[in-house]
Amino acid sequence: MEANDIHWPEGVKKTRMRQLVLSVLMRAEKPLGAMEVSSILEQTGESAWLSTVYRTLEFFAQKGMLVKTSVADSDVALYEMNRDEHHHYAVCLTCRRILPLTECPLEHISLTVNEPGFRVTGHHLEVSGYCKECSK
């Protein structure tokens, strides 16, 4: 799937930079920060100001095209394509590598809130530990 194949919300211009940023995220296997997206673009020979990449990511998140998240103990925003499914990740405490969990551990649990009428529509879960390399 390429950036041209995605549904663009009405009124969102398909600029070259927006398409480049989106194509990086479409190929990503984990959420990426603005610095990572900018670095990947530079590796492919594209020049992109970090501020432009950040504004583009924020814009796409506001439009619902991306999901914005963060990792505990970090103030870096991470972004991934909104594929209308949720993911959970394990984060290595040493190298900060982000590893996707294969399934949602909360999927079969009925979540209730002690508040009449409150309807749970989502959740966030982060698992921390040490990756194989850092455990050595």
BADRENGU-12053 format. One record per residue: x, y, z of N, C-alpha, C, O in turn; residue number from 1; residue in one letter. Coordinates in steps of 0.001 Angstrom, whole numbers, plus 500000, padded with zeros to 6 digits. Example, Ala and Ser with C-alpha at 12.3 -4.5 7.8 and 13.67 -1.06 7.14 Angstrom:
REM residues 2
- n_xx | n_yy | n_zz | ca_xx | ca_yy | ca_zz | c_xx | c_yy | c_zz | o_xx | o_yy | o_zz | resi | resn
- 513190 | 494310 | 507800 | 512300 | 495500 | 507800 | 513200 | 496700 | 507800 | 514236 | 496681 | 508465 | 1 | A;
- 512850 | 497750 | 507080 | 513670 | 498940 | 507140 | 512900 | 500030 | 507870 | 513409 | 501138 | 508039 | 2 | S;
***
This chain:
REM residues 136
- n_xx | n_yy | n_zz | ca_xx | ca_yy | ca_zz | c_xx | c_yy | c_zz | o_xx | o_yy | o_zz | resi | resn
- 500849 | 498820 | 500000 | 500000 | 500000 | 500000 | 500895 | 501244 | 500000 | 501847 | 501330 | 500776 | 1 | M;
- 500596 | 502161 | 499164 | 501346 | 503410 | 499060 | 500500 | 504570 | 499549 | 499293 | 504426 | 499745 | 2 | E;
- 501128 | 505714 | 499745 | 500434 | 506908 | 500234 | 499308 | 507321 | 499292 | 498322 | 507913 | 499729 | 3 | A;
- 499446 | 507014 | 498006 | 498385 | 507351 | 497050 | 497162 | 506466 | 497223 | 496060 | 506847 | 496827 | 4 | N;
- 497346 | 505269 | 497820 | 496255 | 504315 | 497975 | 495377 | 504596 | 499182 | 494290 | 504028 | 499291 | 5 | D;
- 495815 | 505450 | 500083 | 495076 | 505690 | 501317 | 493952 | 506688 | 501082 | 494042 | 507560 | 500218 | 6 | I;
- 492897 | 506540 | 501864 | 491781 | 507489 | 501800 | 492201 | 508788 | 502473 | 492513 | 508806 | 503664 | 7 | H;
- 492208 | 509854 | 501718 | 492550 | 511168 | 502249 | 491256 | 511868 | 502622 | 490352 | 511966 | 501792 | 8 | W;
- 491144 | 512359 | 503855 | 489928 | 513084 | 504249 | 489688 | 514282 | 503337 | 490625 | 514878 | 502804 | 9 | P;
- 488449 | 514610 | 503176 | 488078 | 515742 | 502324 | 488752 | 517012 | 502831 | 488770 | 517282 | 504031 | 10 | E;
- 489294 | 517770 | 501919 | 489936 | 519034 | 502264 | 491403 | 518909 | 502638 | 492054 | 519923 | 502890 | 11 | G;
- 491943 | 517693 | 502681 | 493357 | 517496 | 503008 | 494140 | 517440 | 501697 | 493934 | 516553 | 500868 | 12 | V;
- 495039 | 518404 | 501532 | 495852 | 518448 | 500318 | 496906 | 517359 | 500328 | 497503 | 517074 | 501366 | 13 | K;
- 497135 | 516748 | 499174 | 498152 | 515709 | 499025 | 499459 | 516354 | 498587 | 499845 | 516256 | 497422 | 14 | K;
- 500131 | 517004 | 499506 | 501415 | 517594 | 499157 | 502474 | 516503 | 499084 | 502288 | 515411 | 499621 | 15 | T;
- 503574 | 516798 | 498424 | 504659 | 515833 | 498279 | 505178 | 515415 | 499652 | 505378 | 514225 | 499897 | 16 | R;
- 505400 | 516377 | 500551 | 505938 | 516057 | 501876 | 504947 | 515201 | 502662 | 505358 | 514253 | 503330 | 17 | M;
- 503678 | 515507 | 502599 | 502678 | 514699 | 503312 | 502683 | 513273 | 502797 | 502589 | 512328 | 503581 | 18 | R;
- 502792 | 513107 | 501488 | 502825 | 511765 | 500919 | 504086 | 511015 | 501348 | 504034 | 509816 | 501622 | 19 | Q;
- 505216 | 511719 | 501407 | 506466 | 511085 | 501848 | 506377 | 510644 | 503302 | 506755 | 509520 | 503633 | 20 | L;
- 505884 | 511512 | 504165 | 505753 | 511188 | 505592 | 504809 | 509995 | 505761 | 505100 | 509069 | 506518 | 21 | V;
- 503699 | 510024 | 505064 | 502726 | 508940 | 505166 | 503306 | 507622 | 504666 | 503044 | 506572 | 505252 | 22 | L;
- 504087 | 507662 | 503595 | 504655 | 506422 | 503066 | 505651 | 505804 | 504053 | 505754 | 504581 | 504136 | 23 | S;
- 506386 | 506637 | 504802 | 507298 | 506118 | 505830 | 506495 | 505377 | 506897 | 506862 | 504272 | 507297 | 24 | V;
- 505409 | 505981 | 507356 | 504600 | 505362 | 508412 | 503855 | 504126 | 507930 | 503607 | 503206 | 508710 | 25 | L;
- 503502 | 504098 | 506669 | 502804 | 502927 | 506133 | 503709 | 501705 | 506111 | 503230 | 500576 | 506213 | 26 | M;
- 505010 | 501921 | 505978 | 505971 | 500807 | 505951 | 506518 | 500468 | 507335 | 507155 | 499429 | 507503 | 27 | R;
- 506285 | 501310 | 508309 | 506845 | 501117 | 509649 | 506180 | 499938 | 510366 | 504975 | 499718 | 510250 | 28 | A;
- 506990 | 499196 | 511100 | 506484 | 498053 | 511865 | 506215 | 498408 | 513316 | 505753 | 497572 | 514092 | 29 | E;
- 506508 | 499657 | 513680 | 506279 | 500131 | 515045 | 505997 | 501624 | 514978 | 506267 | 502254 | 513955 | 30 | K;
- 505464 | 502197 | 516039 | 505247 | 503648 | 516038 | 506588 | 504386 | 515934 | 507596 | 503952 | 516492 | 31 | P;
- 506576 | 505499 | 515212 | 507787 | 506287 | 515011 | 507608 | 507701 | 515517 | 506504 | 508246 | 515495 | 32 | L;
- 508697 | 508290 | 515974 | 508701 | 509690 | 516358 | 509079 | 510558 | 515166 | 509536 | 510050 | 514141 | 33 | G;
- 508890 | 511854 | 515299 | 509201 | 512791 | 514221 | 510671 | 512696 | 513811 | 510988 | 512749 | 512623 | 34 | A;
- 511557 | 512558 | 514777 | 512991 | 512452 | 514478 | 513280 | 511215 | 513633 | 514066 | 511276 | 512688 | 35 | M;
- 512646 | 510093 | 513970 | 512853 | 508859 | 513203 | 512331 | 509004 | 511781 | 512987 | 508580 | 510830 | 36 | E;
- 511143 | 509608 | 511632 | 510566 | 509809 | 510295 | 511490 | 510697 | 509474 | 511769 | 510400 | 508312 | 37 | V;
- 511959 | 511776 | 510067 | 512859 | 512704 | 509381 | 514148 | 511997 | 508969 | 514640 | 512203 | 507859 | 38 | S;
- 514688 | 511179 | 509841 | 515917 | 510440 | 509564 | 515721 | 509455 | 508413 | 516584 | 509336 | 507543 | 39 | S;
- 514597 | 508756 | 508406 | 514299 | 507803 | 507326 | 514170 | 508551 | 506000 | 514662 | 508081 | 504975 | 40 | I;
- 513524 | 509693 | 506013 | 513396 | 510489 | 504793 | 514769 | 510919 | 504280 | 515026 | 510874 | 503077 | 41 | L;
- 515648 | 511337 | 505189 | 516992 | 511750 | 504800 | 517783 | 510583 | 504217 | 518568 | 510770 | 503288 | 42 | E;
- 517582 | 509380 | 504755 | 518282 | 508197 | 504249 | 517860 | 507867 | 502828 | 518619 | 507250 | 502081 | 43 | Q;
- 516654 | 508273 | 502450 | 516167 | 508021 | 501091 | 516479 | 509185 | 500155 | 516047 | 509198 | 499003 | 44 | T;
- 517237 | 510165 | 500664 | 517630 | 511283 | 499824 | 516682 | 512463 | 499845 | 516867 | 513423 | 499096 | 45 | G;
- 515673 | 512406 | 500688 | 514712 | 513509 | 500802 | 515145 | 514425 | 501936 | 515560 | 513956 | 502996 | 46 | E;
- 515049 | 515717 | 501716 | 515351 | 516646 | 502808 | 514042 | 517120 | 503420 | 513113 | 517520 | 502719 | 47 | S;
- 513994 | 517064 | 504723 | 512775 | 517460 | 505430 | 513146 | 518117 | 506740 | 513897 | 517550 | 507534 | 48 | A;
- 512633 | 519292 | 506967 | 512833 | 519955 | 508246 | 512088 | 519169 | 509308 | 510960 | 518731 | 509086 | 49 | W;
- 512717 | 518991 | 510460 | 512085 | 518277 | 511560 | 510769 | 518938 | 511952 | 509794 | 518243 | 512235 | 50 | L;
- 510726 | 520256 | 511972 | 509496 | 520969 | 512337 | 508375 | 520688 | 511339 | 507211 | 520595 | 511728 | 51 | S;
- 508713 | 520552 | 510068 | 507709 | 520241 | 509044 | 507171 | 518835 | 509240 | 505967 | 518601 | 509132 | 52 | T;
- 508064 | 517900 | 509528 | 507652 | 516508 | 509774 | 506743 | 516461 | 510991 | 505695 | 515814 | 510962 | 53 | V;
- 507138 | 517142 | 512061 | 506332 | 517150 | 513279 | 504941 | 517740 | 513017 | 503942 | 517160 | 513441 | 54 | Y;
- 504863 | 518860 | 512339 | 503561 | 519476 | 512031 | 502702 | 518556 | 511161 | 501488 | 518469 | 511341 | 55 | R;
- 503348 | 517876 | 510224 | 502626 | 516942 | 509352 | 502065 | 515780 | 510157 | 500917 | 515383 | 509955 | 56 | T;
- 502861 | 515233 | 511066 | 502401 | 514129 | 511916 | 501237 | 514577 | 512798 | 500237 | 513870 | 512916 | 57 | L;
- 501365 | 515731 | 513405 | 500290 | 516268 | 514252 | 499014 | 516492 | 513442 | 497919 | 516176 | 513905 | 58 | E;
- 499154 | 517028 | 512251 | 498006 | 517274 | 511373 | 497293 | 515972 | 511042 | 496068 | 515886 | 511133 | 59 | F;
- 498068 | 514950 | 510654 | 497476 | 513653 | 510329 | 496800 | 513026 | 511543 | 495759 | 512384 | 511407 | 60 | F;
- 497374 | 513203 | 512715 | 496764 | 512668 | 513938 | 495437 | 513375 | 514210 | 494456 | 512730 | 514581 | 61 | A;
- 495401 | 514686 | 514028 | 494160 | 515439 | 514235 | 493082 | 515013 | 513245 | 491896 | 515027 | 513574 | 62 | Q;
- 493484 | 514640 | 512049 | 492538 | 514210 | 511015 | 492142 | 512737 | 511165 | 491301 | 512240 | 510416 | 63 | K;
- 492746 | 512044 | 512130 | 492396 | 510643 | 512367 | 493114 | 509662 | 511462 | 492788 | 508475 | 511464 | 64 | G;
- 494075 | 510124 | 510696 | 494817 | 509248 | 509795 | 495919 | 508493 | 510536 | 496305 | 507393 | 510139 | 65 | M;
- 496423 | 509095 | 511618 | 497446 | 508478 | 512452 | 496952 | 508373 | 513884 | 496067 | 509117 | 514306 | 66 | L;
- 497528 | 507450 | 514617 | 497288 | 507326 | 516049 | 498529 | 507851 | 516748 | 499644 | 507417 | 516463 | 67 | V;
- 498329 | 508788 | 517665 | 499438 | 509368 | 518428 | 499493 | 508701 | 519788 | 498472 | 508545 | 520458 | 68 | K;
- 500677 | 508312 | 520187 | 500853 | 507649 | 521469 | 502201 | 508067 | 522059 | 502951 | 508818 | 521436 | 69 | T;
- 502493 | 507590 | 523227 | 503800 | 507836 | 523834 | 504154 | 506644 | 524705 | 503302 | 505817 | 525029 | 70 | S;
- 505407 | 506570 | 525072 | 505902 | 505499 | 525919 | 506157 | 506088 | 527295 | 506619 | 507223 | 527407 | 71 | V;
- 505864 | 505336 | 528332 | 506082 | 505806 | 529702 | 507522 | 506280 | 529879 | 508444 | 505746 | 529263 | 72 | A;
- 507697 | 507276 | 530717 | 509010 | 507855 | 531004 | 509664 | 508504 | 529793 | 510887 | 508630 | 529743 | 73 | D;
- 508862 | 508915 | 528820 | 509385 | 509585 | 527638 | 508408 | 510677 | 527238 | 507193 | 510501 | 527326 | 74 | S;
- 508941 | 511789 | 526804 | 508054 | 512864 | 526354 | 508012 | 512945 | 524828 | 507550 | 513941 | 524271 | 75 | D;
- 508491 | 511904 | 524154 | 508486 | 511858 | 522694 | 507163 | 511267 | 522213 | 506777 | 510171 | 522621 | 76 | V;
- 506479 | 511997 | 521349 | 505241 | 511493 | 520756 | 505595 | 510507 | 519653 | 506523 | 510733 | 518877 | 77 | A;
- 504854 | 509421 | 519593 | 505037 | 508406 | 518565 | 503771 | 508318 | 517732 | 502675 | 508553 | 518239 | 78 | L;
- 503913 | 507982 | 516466 | 502785 | 507952 | 515546 | 502800 | 506654 | 514756 | 503859 | 506131 | 514407 | 79 | Y;
- 501601 | 506142 | 514478 | 501457 | 504989 | 513599 | 500172 | 505141 | 512812 | 499283 | 505898 | 513201 | 80 | E;
- 500074 | 504424 | 511711 | 498888 | 504505 | 510865 | 497663 | 504063 | 511656 | 497727 | 503126 | 512450 | 81 | M;
- 496564 | 504741 | 511431 | 495300 | 504349 | 512035 | 494674 | 503298 | 511134 | 494076 | 503615 | 510106 | 82 | N;
- 494819 | 502059 | 511530 | 494289 | 500941 | 510733 | 493034 | 500364 | 511375 | 492662 | 499217 | 511125 | 83 | R;
- 492393 | 501171 | 512202 | 491165 | 500774 | 512889 | 491326 | 499473 | 513669 | 490405 | 498659 | 513745 | 84 | D;
- 492498 | 499295 | 514239 | 492765 | 498186 | 515141 | 493750 | 498712 | 516174 | 494495 | 499655 | 515910 | 85 | E;
- 493747 | 498108 | 517332 | 494675 | 498624 | 518336 | 495831 | 497658 | 518549 | 495711 | 496451 | 518339 | 86 | H;
- 496943 | 498223 | 518969 | 498144 | 497450 | 519225 | 498659 | 497760 | 520618 | 498394 | 498826 | 521174 | 87 | H;
- 499388 | 496826 | 521162 | 500078 | 497037 | 522424 | 501543 | 496693 | 522209 | 501890 | 495907 | 521327 | 88 | H;
- 502386 | 497288 | 523021 | 503819 | 497126 | 522821 | 504524 | 496814 | 524130 | 504065 | 497176 | 525214 | 89 | Y;
- 505653 | 496133 | 523995 | 506579 | 495942 | 525110 | 507754 | 496871 | 524834 | 508214 | 496980 | 523697 | 90 | A;
- 508234 | 497536 | 525875 | 509326 | 498496 | 525724 | 510509 | 498044 | 526577 | 510368 | 497793 | 527774 | 91 | V;
- 511675 | 497944 | 525943 | 512879 | 497560 | 526679 | 513322 | 498732 | 527547 | 513455 | 499857 | 527066 | 92 | C;
- 513544 | 498464 | 528811 | 513933 | 499501 | 529770 | 515349 | 500020 | 529543 | 515686 | 501113 | 529999 | 93 | L;
- 516172 | 499256 | 528850 | 517553 | 499676 | 528613 | 517697 | 500420 | 527287 | 518108 | 501581 | 527271 | 94 | T;
- 517362 | 499763 | 526178 | 517591 | 500354 | 524855 | 516368 | 501088 | 524304 | 516457 | 501742 | 523265 | 95 | C;
- 515234 | 500988 | 524987 | 513984 | 501654 | 524605 | 513387 | 501108 | 523309 | 512536 | 501754 | 522698 | 96 | R;
- 513832 | 499915 | 522886 | 513251 | 499275 | 521709 | 511778 | 498999 | 521958 | 511392 | 498636 | 523070 | 97 | R;
- 510958 | 499167 | 520942 | 509521 | 498935 | 521038 | 509196 | 497667 | 520263 | 509479 | 497566 | 519069 | 98 | I;
- 508600 | 496702 | 520955 | 508272 | 495413 | 520350 | 506768 | 495185 | 520428 | 506185 | 495300 | 521506 | 99 | L;
- 506130 | 494864 | 519305 | 504680 | 494656 | 519340 | 504301 | 493364 | 520058 | 504980 | 492346 | 519919 | 100 | P;
- 503214 | 493410 | 520827 | 502660 | 492196 | 521423 | 501836 | 491507 | 520346 | 501250 | 492175 | 519494 | 101 | L;
- 501785 | 490188 | 520372 | 501070 | 489457 | 519324 | 499564 | 489503 | 519501 | 498818 | 489311 | 518541 | 102 | T;
- 499111 | 489756 | 520718 | 497666 | 489841 | 520959 | 497400 | 490780 | 522128 | 498305 | 491108 | 522896 | 103 | E;
- 496162 | 491204 | 522251 | 495766 | 492090 | 523332 | 495433 | 491257 | 524569 | 494509 | 490444 | 524533 | 104 | C;
- 496174 | 491450 | 525664 | 495892 | 490679 | 526872 | 494579 | 491072 | 527545 | 494088 | 490336 | 528401 | 105 | P;
- 494009 | 492201 | 527180 | 492756 | 492651 | 527781 | 491531 | 492318 | 526938 | 490404 | 492633 | 527320 | 106 | L;
- 491754 | 491682 | 525798 | 490673 | 491425 | 524850 | 489514 | 490619 | 525436 | 488356 | 490848 | 525085 | 107 | E;
- 489819 | 489693 | 526312 | 488786 | 488806 | 526854 | 488330 | 489199 | 528252 | 487645 | 488432 | 528927 | 108 | H;
- 488714 | 490398 | 528684 | 488325 | 490884 | 530001 | 487244 | 491938 | 529834 | 487371 | 492842 | 529009 | 109 | I;
- 486211 | 491824 | 530599 | 485153 | 492822 | 530566 | 485545 | 493975 | 531489 | 485631 | 493801 | 532704 | 110 | S;
- 485780 | 495142 | 530913 | 486173 | 496311 | 531695 | 484933 | 497094 | 532108 | 484098 | 497444 | 531274 | 111 | L;
- 484827 | 497359 | 533386 | 483718 | 498166 | 533872 | 484260 | 499292 | 534737 | 485307 | 499161 | 535371 | 112 | T;
- 483546 | 500373 | 534750 | 483917 | 501537 | 535548 | 482805 | 501766 | 536551 | 481627 | 501659 | 536211 | 113 | V;
- 483164 | 502075 | 537760 | 482169 | 502299 | 538807 | 481516 | 503677 | 538626 | 481607 | 504547 | 539492 | 114 | N;
- 480874 | 503840 | 537504 | 480184 | 505094 | 537167 | 479027 | 504727 | 536251 | 479254 | 504284 | 535125 | 115 | E;
- 477800 | 504900 | 536705 | 476655 | 504547 | 535857 | 476711 | 505272 | 534513 | 476934 | 506481 | 534452 | 116 | P;
- 476507 | 504520 | 533455 | 476444 | 505094 | 532122 | 477782 | 505249 | 531418 | 477817 | 505598 | 530238 | 117 | G;
- 478892 | 504994 | 532123 | 480199 | 505113 | 531475 | 480407 | 503922 | 530561 | 480234 | 502776 | 530976 | 118 | F;
- 480781 | 504192 | 529313 | 480997 | 503140 | 528317 | 482469 | 503149 | 527912 | 482966 | 504156 | 527408 | 119 | R;
- 483163 | 502042 | 528126 | 484570 | 501904 | 527764 | 484664 | 501749 | 526250 | 484011 | 500885 | 525665 | 120 | V;
- 485484 | 502594 | 525620 | 485650 | 502515 | 524162 | 487073 | 502190 | 523744 | 487328 | 501966 | 522561 | 121 | T;
- 488001 | 502159 | 524680 | 489379 | 501841 | 524331 | 490247 | 501740 | 525558 | 489806 | 502016 | 526674 | 122 | G;
- 491481 | 501345 | 525346 | 492437 | 501236 | 526431 | 493856 | 501303 | 525874 | 494069 | 501112 | 524677 | 123 | H;
- 494820 | 501574 | 526743 | 496233 | 501587 | 526393 | 496950 | 500677 | 527379 | 496666 | 500687 | 528577 | 124 | H;
- 497869 | 499904 | 526863 | 498625 | 498991 | 527706 | 500073 | 498994 | 527237 | 500350 | 498877 | 526044 | 125 | L;
- 500979 | 499128 | 528172 | 502396 | 499076 | 527853 | 503059 | 498099 | 528813 | 502866 | 498170 | 530026 | 126 | E;
- 503834 | 497199 | 528255 | 504560 | 496214 | 529033 | 506027 | 496620 | 528992 | 506538 | 496974 | 527929 | 127 | V;
- 506706 | 496575 | 530124 | 508129 | 496929 | 530132 | 508954 | 495742 | 530595 | 508476 | 494872 | 531323 | 128 | S;
- 510185 | 495729 | 530161 | 511098 | 494646 | 530513 | 512404 | 494845 | 529792 | 512790 | 495979 | 529509 | 129 | G;
- 513102 | 493751 | 529486 | 514394 | 493824 | 528826 | 514392 | 492940 | 527588 | 514017 | 491770 | 527649 | 130 | Y;
- 514815 | 493508 | 526467 | 514861 | 492732 | 525232 | 515989 | 491693 | 525324 | 516784 | 491714 | 526264 | 131 | C;
- 516049 | 490801 | 524359 | 517004 | 489698 | 524353 | 518450 | 490200 | 524454 | 519247 | 489651 | 525215 | 132 | K;
- 518787 | 491247 | 523684 | 520161 | 491771 | 523679 | 520523 | 492408 | 525018 | 521639 | 492228 | 525505 | 133 | E;
- 519598 | 493144 | 525611 | 519880 | 493846 | 526866 | 519844 | 492919 | 528075 | 520369 | 493268 | 529132 | 134 | C;
- 519236 | 491745 | 527937 | 519174 | 490778 | 529038 | 520495 | 490049 | 529245 | 520727 | 489439 | 530289 | 135 | S;
- 521356 | 490123 | 528233 | 522649 | 489392 | 528314 | 523560 | 489977 | 529348 | 524673 | 489486 | 529540 | 136 | K;
***
